[in-house]
Amino acid sequence: MKENIKKDMDFKEKLITASAYVVSTNFQYGNKSNPEDVITYGEGTCISGGKLVAAMCEAMGYKARVRFAAKDDMSRYPANVIFMDQHYNVEVTVKGKKYYIDGTPGSMAVYLCTKKKTLFFGYAVGDRIMSSEEFMDVPADELF
C-alpha cells in the first residue's frame, strides 16, 4: 500500500486510494472478521475491511472510524451504490470535515462523499481505479 500513496497526492486521492486497495478485486467478501484477516486470507466483511481502511487512514495522519451506514440518507452516495441493512463504512475527518469511504472487500465500488454529496465514484479492479465512465467502456473479459 505504501507504494500507492504518493507524497504529492492531496487528501482526497489518498482516501480514494486507501479505499480502492481493499474494495478491489484483489480481495473478496467473506466471513473473516478481523482487519488482519483481509490481508492474510484475502477476504472480509464491510466491518473488517472498514477497520483496515480506517487503520490505513490513521497511519496517514487522519482520524478515522468504522460506522453504521445503513440508515444514512442515501442521497449523499452515488446512485448505483446499494447498502444492505447492516452496512458499515468509514468516516474520515480531515481538517474538521467528515468524509465517507467504503471498505467492503471485493465490492469494487470506490466513493468519496461528504454528508451532502458524492465527490468521486469509480471502480477498483485489480490495481486500477477507474471512473464509472471508464469502467463502462472496458470489455468484461479485461476486468477480471
Backbone as ProteinMPNN parsed JSONL, in Angstrom:
{"seq_chain_A": "MKENIKKDMDFKEKLITASAYVVSTNFQYGNKSNPEDVITYGEGTCISGGKLVAAMCEAMGYKARVRFAAKDDMSRYPANVIFMDQHYNVEVTVKGKKYYIDGTPGSMAVYLCTKKKTLFFGYAVGDRIMSSEEFMDVPADELF", "coords_chain_A": {"N_chain_A": [[0.82, -1.2, 0.0], [1.99, 1.213, 0.721], [3.515, 1.981, -1.502], [1.577, 2.893, -3.214], [0.518, 5.246, -2.203], [1.316, 8.463, -2.712], [3.524, 11.206, -2.003], [2.836, 13.625, -3.212], [0.11, 13.512, -3.551], [-3.205, 14.77, -2.983], [-5.388, 14.953, -0.074], [-7.835, 13.8, -0.771], [-7.256, 12.09, -2.93], [-5.607, 10.313, -1.56], [-7.404, 9.132, 0.292], [-9.223, 7.897, -1.46], [-7.487, 6.087, -2.698], [-6.742, 4.44, -0.529], [-9.232, 3.272, 0.116], [-9.775, 1.994, -2.339], [-7.79, 0.053, -2.421], [-8.71, -1.962, -0.686], [-11.38, -2.52, -1.507], [-11.05, -3.504, -4.024], [-10.813, -5.986, -6.685], [-8.806, -7.595, -5.829], [-9.329, -8.621, -3.39], [-11.956, -10.411, -1.617], [-15.433, -10.638, -0.639], [-16.216, -12.078, 2.479], [-16.503, -14.191, 5.43], [-14.552, -13.361, 7.295], [-13.451, -11.723, 10.181], [-11.574, -9.917, 11.224], [-9.357, -7.133, 10.634], [-6.774, -7.928, 9.943], [-7.241, -10.404, 8.832], [-8.245, -9.815, 6.335], [-5.985, -9.166, 4.871], [-4.421, -11.511, 5.301], [-6.07, -13.743, 4.516], [-7.36, -12.777, 2.3], [-9.995, -11.982, 2.275], [-13.022, -10.559, 3.675], [-15.446, -8.763, 5.713], [-17.672, -5.875, 5.468], [-17.131, -4.605, 7.834], [-14.62, -5.645, 8.818], [-12.985, -5.052, 6.609], [-13.446, -2.317, 6.558], [-12.255, -1.584, 8.985], [-9.6, -2.074, 8.32], [-9.196, -0.165, 6.269], [-9.681, 2.156, 7.795], [-7.512, 1.993, 9.583], [-5.397, 2.36, 7.781], [-5.918, 4.981, 6.975], [-5.582, 6.313, 9.414], [-2.863, 5.815, 9.767], [-1.916, 7.531, 7.879], [-2.294, 9.873, 9.137], [-4.87, 10.835, 9.588], [-7.983, 11.141, 11.358], [-10.04, 8.38, 11.841], [-12.866, 6.174, 11.622], [-14.846, 3.2, 11.819], [-18.222, 2.966, 10.931], [-21.8, 2.632, 11.404], [-23.704, 2.566, 8.545], [-26.024, 1.998, 7.21], [-28.433, 3.314, 7.647], [-28.125, 5.824, 6.676], [-28.833, 8.905, 4.906], [-29.368, 8.254, 1.702], [-28.939, 9.942, -0.428], [-26.5, 11.171, -0.362], [-24.696, 9.425, -1.411], [-23.355, 7.735, -4.367], [-25.694, 7.004, -6.989], [-25.805, 4.324, -7.829], [-24.802, 2.802, -5.763], [-25.443, 0.393, -3.41], [-26.595, -0.284, -0.212], [-26.713, -2.866, 2.151], [-28.899, -3.954, 4.822], [-27.28, -3.961, 7.066], [-24.959, -2.457, 6.69], [-21.657, -1.098, 7.0], [-19.432, 1.693, 6.871], [-16.567, 3.855, 6.386], [-15.716, 6.659, 8.251], [-13.877, 9.517, 7.817], [-11.998, 12.086, 9.201], [-10.883, 15.148, 8.123], [-9.135, 17.99, 8.602], [-11.226, 18.907, 10.27], [-13.515, 18.342, 8.786], [-15.888, 15.904, 7.744], [-15.605, 12.905, 5.878], [-16.669, 10.192, 3.777], [-15.928, 6.86, 3.026], [-15.59, 3.6, 1.488], [-15.06, 0.187, 2.613], [-15.524, -2.417, 1.852], [-14.472, -5.55, 1.133], [-13.704, -6.598, -2.145], [-15.962, -5.419, -3.33], [-15.674, -3.552, -5.314], [-16.649, -0.951, -5.563], [-15.762, 2.345, -5.351], [-15.973, 5.195, -3.526], [-16.089, 8.652, -2.585], [-17.448, 10.702, -0.302], [-19.246, 13.504, 1.109], [-21.32, 14.617, 3.854], [-23.352, 15.598, 2.362], [-22.974, 15.22, -0.423], [-21.685, 13.349, -3.291], [-18.293, 13.145, -4.038], [-16.518, 11.694, -5.547], [-16.855, 8.853, -7.632], [-16.164, 5.579, -8.552], [-14.559, 2.595, -9.828], [-12.679, -0.143, -8.532], [-10.504, -2.275, -9.886], [-8.474, -4.913, -9.699], [-5.363, -3.459, -9.545], [-6.17, -1.073, -10.533], [-7.862, 2.072, -10.612], [-10.818, 3.231, -11.748], [-12.878, 5.68, -13.295], [-16.479, 5.793, -13.29], [-17.323, 6.097, -15.9], [-15.082, 5.262, -17.432], [-14.982, 2.585, -16.623], [-17.317, 1.508, -17.749], [-16.62, 1.382, -20.398], [-14.784, -0.645, -20.672], [-14.104, -3.854, -21.915], [-15.745, -6.792, -20.683], [-14.166, -9.139, -20.368], [-11.679, -8.124, -19.835], [-11.738, -7.155, -17.309], [-11.531, -8.964, -15.175]], "CA_chain_A": [[0.0, 0.0, 0.0], [2.841, 2.4, 0.795], [3.946, 2.398, -2.832], [0.448, 3.511, -3.914], [0.259, 6.578, -1.648], [2.427, 9.347, -3.087], [3.589, 12.439, -1.211], [2.208, 14.747, -3.91], [-1.347, 13.332, -3.608], [-3.99, 15.503, -1.989], [-6.026, 14.02, 0.858], [-8.907, 13.063, -1.445], [-6.618, 10.993, -3.666], [-5.129, 9.339, -0.574], [-8.553, 8.389, 0.822], [-9.718, 7.055, -2.549], [-6.514, 5.01, -2.894], [-6.86, 3.513, 0.608], [-10.471, 2.527, -0.079], [-9.642, 1.149, -3.533], [-6.927, -1.086, -2.104], [-9.495, -3.014, -0.029], [-12.597, -2.887, -2.244], [-10.693, -4.013, -5.351], [-10.983, -7.411, -6.954], [-7.708, -8.34, -5.199], [-9.915, -9.228, -2.197], [-13.345, -10.803, -1.818], [-16.289, -10.61, 0.537], [-16.264, -13.356, 3.18], [-16.817, -14.104, 6.856], [-13.401, -13.06, 8.154], [-13.916, -10.586, 10.974], [-10.505, -9.018, 11.669], [-8.681, -6.477, 9.511], [-5.612, -8.736, 9.553], [-7.737, -11.5, 8.006], [-8.405, -9.338, 4.959], [-4.661, -9.317, 4.263], [-3.965, -12.903, 5.388], [-6.918, -14.677, 3.78], [-7.882, -12.151, 1.086], [-11.437, -11.777, 2.34], [-13.539, -9.959, 4.894], [-16.754, -8.108, 5.676], [-17.571, -4.418, 5.432], [-16.55, -4.157, 9.105], [-13.181, -5.942, 8.87], [-12.355, -4.24, 5.57], [-13.516, -0.932, 7.018], [-11.22, -1.397, 10.013], [-8.32, -1.996, 7.621], [-9.153, 1.153, 5.623], [-9.536, 3.151, 8.867], [-6.126, 1.92, 10.069], [-4.547, 2.989, 6.767], [-6.149, 6.43, 7.054], [-4.926, 6.775, 10.64], [-1.419, 5.784, 9.512], [-1.624, 8.728, 7.08], [-2.477, 11.036, 9.994], [-6.267, 11.262, 9.651], [-8.849, 10.464, 12.317], [-10.956, 7.531, 11.072], [-13.6, 5.17, 12.39], [-15.868, 2.423, 11.127], [-19.514, 3.426, 11.43], [-23.011, 2.058, 10.821], [-24.094, 3.458, 7.453], [-27.228, 1.508, 6.533], [-29.573, 4.222, 7.812], [-27.767, 7.144, 6.156], [-29.569, 9.48, 3.786], [-28.652, 7.714, 0.543], [-28.682, 10.961, -1.448], [-25.086, 11.567, -0.325], [-23.908, 8.394, -2.076], [-23.671, 7.545, -5.787], [-26.995, 6.363, -7.194], [-25.731, 2.877, -8.023], [-24.257, 2.131, -4.584], [-26.535, -0.19, -2.627], [-26.206, -0.766, 1.108], [-27.595, -3.842, 2.77], [-29.45, -3.423, 6.072], [-26.272, -3.951, 8.132], [-23.709, -1.966, 6.099], [-20.767, -0.17, 7.694], [-18.387, 2.287, 6.054], [-15.518, 4.53, 7.148], [-15.78, 8.113, 8.36], [-12.536, 10.067, 7.974], [-12.036, 13.519, 9.472], [-9.74, 15.882, 7.584], [-9.263, 19.419, 8.923], [-12.532, 19.145, 10.877], [-14.624, 17.971, 7.906], [-16.07, 14.457, 7.664], [-15.719, 12.28, 4.565], [-17.094, 8.8, 3.881], [-15.382, 5.951, 2.028], [-16.003, 2.225, 1.752], [-14.015, -0.791, 2.864], [-16.062, -3.76, 1.656], [-13.576, -6.29, 0.244], [-14.224, -7.141, -3.386], [-17.169, -4.766, -3.852], [-15.199, -2.735, -6.439], [-17.191, 0.409, -5.534], [-14.927, 3.335, -4.671], [-16.618, 6.501, -3.477], [-15.69, 9.634, -1.578], [-18.639, 11.529, -0.107], [-19.446, 14.297, 2.316], [-22.689, 14.335, 4.329], [-24.332, 16.131, 1.421], [-22.829, 14.873, -1.841], [-20.613, 12.486, -3.77], [-17.176, 13.855, -4.653], [-15.923, 10.778, -6.522], [-17.347, 7.482, -7.7], [-15.494, 4.781, -9.57], [-14.417, 1.168, -9.578], [-11.321, -0.651, -8.32], [-10.342, -3.594, -10.487], [-7.043, -5.179, -9.528], [-4.67, -2.271, -9.043], [-6.644, 0.093, -11.292], [-9.025, 2.838, -10.172], [-11.43, 3.789, -12.947], [-14.14, 6.392, -13.137], [-17.589, 4.955, -13.747], [-17.348, 6.186, -17.358], [-14.023, 4.379, -17.935], [-15.377, 1.207, -16.321], [-18.352, 1.083, -18.693], [-16.012, 1.2, -21.715], [-13.835, -1.759, -20.657], [-14.745, -5.153, -22.17], [-15.859, -7.605, -19.466], [-13.073, -10.1, -20.226], [-10.483, -7.421, -19.372], [-11.939, -6.69, -15.936], [-11.237, -9.954, -14.138]], "C_chain_A": [[0.858, 1.256, 0.0], [3.255, 2.903, -0.58], [2.828, 3.063, -3.63], [0.122, 4.918, -3.424], [1.489, 7.442, -1.908], [2.364, 10.642, -2.282], [2.862, 13.6, -1.879], [0.689, 14.601, -4.061], [-2.028, 14.252, -2.606], [-4.751, 14.485, -1.134], [-7.129, 13.21, 0.186], [-8.341, 11.875, -2.214], [-6.13, 9.905, -2.712], [-6.278, 8.495, -0.024], [-9.118, 7.435, -0.227], [-8.792, 5.857, -2.752], [-6.585, 3.983, -1.769], [-8.11, 2.649, 0.461], [-10.328, 1.536, -1.232], [-8.794, -0.083, -3.266], [-7.746, -2.253, -1.553], [-10.705, -3.447, -0.863], [-12.304, -3.505, -3.609], [-10.939, -5.514, -5.468], [-9.81, -8.238, -6.437], [-8.187, -9.064, -3.939], [-11.343, -9.639, -2.514], [-14.113, -10.722, -0.506], [-16.319, -12.005, 1.149], [-16.426, -13.138, 4.664], [-15.622, -13.891, 7.773], [-13.674, -11.739, 8.861], [-12.84, -9.618, 11.453], [-9.831, -8.367, 10.472], [-7.462, -7.255, 9.023], [-6.024, -9.88, 8.623], [-7.91, -11.081, 6.546], [-7.084, -9.508, 4.211], [-4.263, -10.795, 4.203], [-4.749, -13.844, 4.483], [-7.511, -14.09, 2.498], [-9.376, -11.949, 1.085], [-11.831, -11.152, 3.666], [-14.903, -9.344, 4.663], [-16.565, -6.602, 5.552], [-16.959, -3.885, 6.729], [-15.05, -4.422, 9.137], [-12.42, -5.158, 7.806], [-12.346, -2.772, 5.946], [-12.472, -0.634, 8.075], [-9.836, -1.296, 9.38], [-8.159, -0.636, 6.941], [-8.96, 2.246, 6.675], [-8.111, 3.169, 9.402], [-5.163, 2.565, 9.074], [-4.689, 4.509, 6.812], [-5.485, 7.016, 8.297], [-3.411, 6.786, 10.475], [-0.983, 6.98, 8.661], [-1.858, 10.007, 7.872], [-3.893, 11.565, 10.101], [-7.011, 10.49, 10.738], [-9.872, 9.666, 11.508], [-11.632, 6.524, 11.984], [-14.58, 4.452, 11.475], [-17.2, 2.791, 11.758], [-20.658, 2.726, 10.705], [-23.539, 3.028, 9.772], [-25.439, 3.108, 6.826], [-28.426, 2.445, 6.652], [-29.264, 5.645, 7.344], [-28.766, 7.604, 5.099], [-28.795, 9.09, 2.524], [-28.368, 8.751, -0.533], [-27.234, 11.433, -1.437], [-24.2, 10.615, -1.114], [-24.252, 8.315, -3.562], [-24.948, 6.722, -5.945], [-26.91, 4.848, -7.303], [-25.018, 2.146, -6.895], [-25.434, 1.669, -3.728], [-25.976, -0.694, -1.307], [-27.213, -1.809, 1.565], [-28.01, -3.284, 4.141], [-28.458, -3.393, 7.229], [-24.941, -3.367, 7.654], [-22.98, -0.964, 6.999], [-19.804, 0.416, 6.674], [-17.429, 3.048, 6.962], [-15.73, 6.035, 7.087], [-14.367, 8.607, 8.647], [-12.671, 11.567, 8.182], [-10.737, 14.148, 8.995], [-9.998, 17.366, 7.819], [-10.67, 19.756, 9.406], [-13.73, 18.764, 10.026], [-14.673, 16.453, 7.747], [-16.29, 14.002, 6.218], [-16.033, 10.803, 4.77], [-16.542, 8.002, 2.702], [-15.768, 4.527, 2.414], [-14.804, 1.324, 1.977], [-14.495, -2.216, 2.674], [-15.192, -4.531, 0.665], [-14.297, -6.847, -0.983], [-15.442, -6.466, -3.97], [-16.891, -3.955, -5.11], [-15.662, -1.283, -6.375], [-16.31, 1.329, -4.697], [-15.684, 4.654, -4.698], [-15.978, 7.353, -2.395], [-16.847, 10.608, -1.486], [-18.485, 12.42, 1.113], [-20.839, 13.922, 2.82], [-23.734, 14.731, 3.297], [-24.194, 15.638, -0.013], [-21.66, 13.93, -2.102], [-19.547, 13.344, -4.432], [-16.491, 13.006, -5.722], [-16.655, 9.452, -6.46], [-16.636, 6.776, -8.836], [-15.425, 3.333, -9.146], [-12.951, 0.806, -9.418], [-11.268, -2.081, -8.836], [-8.855, -3.903, -10.482], [-6.389, -3.957, -8.914], [-5.105, -0.993, -9.753], [-7.837, 0.744, -10.606], [-9.566, 3.523, -11.417], [-12.667, 4.59, -12.58], [-15.251, 5.481, -13.649], [-17.683, 4.976, -15.273], [-16.297, 5.257, -17.977], [-14.423, 2.913, -17.776], [-16.367, 0.681, -17.357], [-17.782, 0.808, -20.08], [-15.056, 0.011, -21.798], [-14.582, -3.065, -20.938], [-14.694, -6.044, -20.922], [-14.691, -8.562, -19.287], [-11.761, -9.452, -19.787], [-10.578, -7.0, -17.904], [-11.479, -7.69, -14.889], [-10.156, -10.882, -14.554]], "O_chain_A": [[0.511, 2.25, -0.638], [3.338, 4.111, -0.804], [3.103, 3.733, -4.626], [-0.488, 5.7, -4.154], [2.57, 7.175, -1.383], [1.283, 11.111, -1.926], [2.328, 14.47, -1.191], [0.045, 15.476, -4.639], [-1.507, 14.491, -1.516], [-4.753, 13.292, -1.44], [-7.337, 12.049, 0.537], [-8.89, 10.776, -2.152], [-6.226, 8.717, -3.018], [-6.143, 7.279, 0.112], [-9.454, 6.293, 0.087], [-9.26, 4.738, -2.957], [-6.499, 2.782, -2.025], [-8.055, 1.436, 0.659], [-10.716, 0.375, -1.109], [-9.053, -1.149, -3.825], [-7.502, -3.405, -1.913], [-11.017, -4.637, -0.912], [-13.22, -3.981, -4.28], [-11.229, -6.202, -4.489], [-9.81, -9.459, -6.588], [-7.541, -10.001, -3.472], [-11.885, -9.266, -3.555], [-13.534, -10.737, 0.58], [-16.433, -13.0, 0.432], [-16.482, -11.993, 5.113], [-15.704, -14.231, 8.953], [-14.077, -10.759, 8.234], [-13.17, -8.586, 12.038], [-9.739, -8.977, 9.406], [-7.15, -7.245, 7.832], [-5.264, -10.279, 7.741], [-7.741, -11.892, 5.635], [-7.067, -9.941, 3.059], [-3.817, -11.272, 3.16], [-4.161, -14.652, 3.764], [-8.098, -14.818, 1.697], [-9.977, -11.764, 0.027], [-11.087, -11.203, 4.646], [-15.446, -9.397, 3.559], [-15.436, -6.111, 5.533], [-16.334, -2.824, 6.724], [-14.276, -3.518, 9.45], [-11.328, -4.655, 8.07], [-11.373, -2.061, 5.694], [-11.868, 0.439, 8.073], [-8.994, -0.527, 9.842], [-7.095, -0.023, 7.03], [-8.163, 3.163, 6.473], [-7.556, 4.239, 9.65], [-4.218, 3.243, 9.477], [-3.702, 5.236, 6.701], [-4.893, 8.094, 8.237], [-2.743, 7.68, 10.994], [0.175, 7.393, 8.711], [-1.65, 11.105, 7.355], [-4.102, 12.645, 10.654], [-6.706, 9.328, 11.004], [-10.5, 10.204, 10.596], [-11.061, 6.077, 12.98], [-15.074, 5.012, 10.497], [-17.3, 2.915, 12.979], [-20.52, 2.288, 9.562], [-23.795, 4.192, 10.081], [-25.939, 3.859, 5.988], [-29.344, 2.374, 5.836], [-30.046, 6.564, 7.585], [-29.453, 6.792, 4.479], [-27.676, 9.56, 2.316], [-27.622, 8.466, -1.469], [-26.781, 12.038, -2.409], [-23.069, 10.963, -1.451], [-25.316, 8.773, -3.977], [-25.239, 5.848, -5.128], [-27.845, 4.15, -6.91], [-24.661, 0.979, -7.053], [-26.307, 2.46, -3.37], [-24.999, -1.443, -1.285], [-28.419, -1.645, 1.384], [-27.508, -2.241, 4.559], [-28.775, -2.843, 8.284], [-23.89, -3.749, 8.17], [-23.588, -0.119, 7.655], [-19.402, -0.262, 5.729], [-17.481, 2.896, 8.183], [-15.9, 6.609, 6.012], [-13.734, 8.168, 9.607], [-13.374, 12.243, 7.43], [-9.645, 13.747, 9.398], [-10.962, 17.927, 7.299], [-11.243, 20.769, 9.003], [-14.864, 18.854, 10.497], [-13.638, 15.797, 7.63], [-17.038, 14.611, 5.454], [-15.704, 10.23, 5.809], [-16.667, 8.403, 1.545], [-16.218, 4.28, 3.532], [-13.682, 1.646, 1.586], [-13.937, -3.138, 3.269], [-15.175, -4.204, -0.522], [-15.349, -7.478, -0.875], [-15.925, -6.892, -5.019], [-17.808, -3.704, -5.892], [-15.105, -0.447, -7.086], [-16.134, 1.123, -3.496], [-16.001, 5.171, -5.769], [-15.408, 6.848, -1.428], [-17.194, 11.266, -2.467], [-17.706, 12.134, 2.023], [-21.471, 13.015, 2.278], [-24.87, 14.259, 3.346], [-25.175, 15.631, -0.757], [-20.779, 13.742, -1.263], [-19.854, 14.174, -5.287], [-15.948, 13.539, -6.689], [-17.03, 8.981, -5.386], [-16.521, 7.304, -9.942], [-16.129, 2.896, -8.235], [-12.085, 1.374, -10.083], [-11.908, -2.979, -8.288], [-8.071, -3.248, -11.168], [-6.825, -3.476, -7.868], [-4.477, 0.053, -9.59], [-8.715, 0.058, -10.083], [-8.864, 4.3, -12.063], [-13.411, 4.225, -11.67], [-14.988, 4.51, -14.358], [-18.08, 3.981, -15.879], [-16.589, 4.545, -18.938], [-14.226, 2.105, -18.683], [-16.262, -0.466, -17.791], [-18.391, 0.078, -20.862], [-14.566, -0.309, -22.881], [-15.58, -3.358, -20.28], [-13.701, -6.038, -20.195], [-14.258, -8.782, -18.156], [-10.826, -10.156, -19.407], [-9.594, -6.537, -17.328], [-11.07, -7.283, -13.801], [-9.786, -11.778, -13.795]]}, "name": "protein", "num_of_chains": 1, "seq": "MKENIKKDMDFKEKLITASAYVVSTNFQYGNKSNPEDVITYGEGTCISGGKLVAAMCEAMGYKARVRFAAKDDMSRYPANVIFMDQHYNVEVTVKGKKYYIDGTPGSMAVYLCTKKKTLFFGYAVGDRIMSSEEFMDVPADELF"}
